[in-house]
Amino acid sequence: MHREVGRLAESVTIPRYAGRTRLIRANPENRLYPPMAEIITDTYGPRPVLEDLLAEVDGIEAAYIYGSWAARRTGTPGPPPE
């Protein structure tokens, strides 16, 4: 199993090393990048984070996300938001 996980990681990520530390980033050239990015955004992006945080605040009826996050979500091309 460990070997297969390693193969998966090598196919969808680009590793680099800082001393003995292995740093990885998603490989945007991989065909799995778009669905993988969407899963990560839907799980850890601003919407789920804000939903959790704002659920504890009384009186909020609506909240909006602006800027590069909103632009990328609606299909405007550009670099990924940070």
Summary of the structure (lengths in Angstrom):
residues: 82
radius of gyration: 16.8
end to end distance: 32.8
largest distance: 50.7
contacts: 149
relative contact order: 0.09
helix: 46%
strand: 15%
